[in-house]
Amino acid sequence: MYAIESELVHKQYLGITKGVAQLKISLGRFRSIGLPLPPLAEQHRIVAEVDRRLSILHETEAQVEANLQRAERLRQSILAAAFSGRLVPSHEGAGPTDADAASESTTAVVS
């Protein structure tokens, strides 16, 4: 797309257009336009860089998916604990509760 909008190509297609109110280019004439391309070695470097970045993207997507699954499991365990009454202390002198553990787990997932 950028090549078609370049000054070099713009000059080429202005030279072969026909029409008064609306300029038109036939397919045959359009095929005669030379598009600037980088040297083959640079094209290979571009492809290698795109591949590298895509692999990073795929790794990141996998990490996000794993974290979403972990968050859903944590959510389910917190809900199960809440509905079974394990998130509230049974009396004032009780030690650490499942609520404390859930809070710590939530902090670990958020971090």
N, C-alpha and C positions, 0 to 999 in steps of 0.2 A: 504494500500500500504506500509506504513512504517513497519507494522508487518511482511510482507513477506520479506522485506529487512533486518530485524533484524538479529543479530548474532545467536540467538537461532534457528530461522526458517532456516537460511542459513545452519547451521550444520545439521539440520534434512533432508533437501532436498538433500544435498550432499551425505548423507548416503543411499538414496534410488534411486539415479539416475542410469541410464544404458546408455551405449554407450561409444564410444572411441573418435571420432572427435567431435561429437555434443551430449552432454548429454541430455537425455530425461527422463521425468517423466510421467508415466501413470496416468490417472485420479484417478484410484483406489488407487494408492500409494500416490498421492497428497492429497487425502482426509484423509490420516493417519497423516498428519502433524498437530501438535498442534499450534494454533495461540494464542499468549499472549493477553489477554484482561484485562482491569482494573476491579476491583471489581464492583459489581452492583451499590453500592451507588455512586461510582465515575462516573459511566456511567450516572446515573441520574443527577449528578451535571453538567456533560459535556453537556447533552441535555438541561438542564435549562439555562446554559450560552449561548449556541447557540441560543435558543429561545429568550433570552433577547436581544442578539445582532441583531438578525433578526428583532425584533420589532423596535429597534432603526433605523435600515436600512430602514424599511418601512415608519417610521415617516419622516425620512430625505428625502426619495424619494417624499413623499407627499408635503413636504415644497418646494423642488426644482420644482416640477410640478406647484405649486401655484405661485412661483416666476417667472417661465417662462411665465405663462399665464398673470401675472401682467405686465411683461416686454413687452409682445406682445400688450397688450391693450395700454400701454404707447406709444409704437412705433406708433401704429395706430393713437392715438390722436395727437402726434407730427406731423406726416405726414399730417393729416387732417388740423391742424393749419397752417402748412407750405404752403400747396396748397391753402388755403383760404386767405393767406396773413396776418394772425394774428401773425406771428412770427417776423415781422419787425415793428418798430414804424412808425406811420403815419406822425409824424413831430418831430423835434428836442426836443421840450419841453414836449414830452409825458412822462407819468409816467411809472411805471412798466408794462412790456408787457407780452404777453403769452410766449415769449421767455424766460423771467426771470422765470416764473412759470414752464416752461418745463425743464429749467436747474435745478431748485430746485428739481423737481420731479425725474429727471434723477439721481441726486446726492443721493436722498433718496433711489432709487431702487438699485444703485450700493453699497451703504453702507449696 
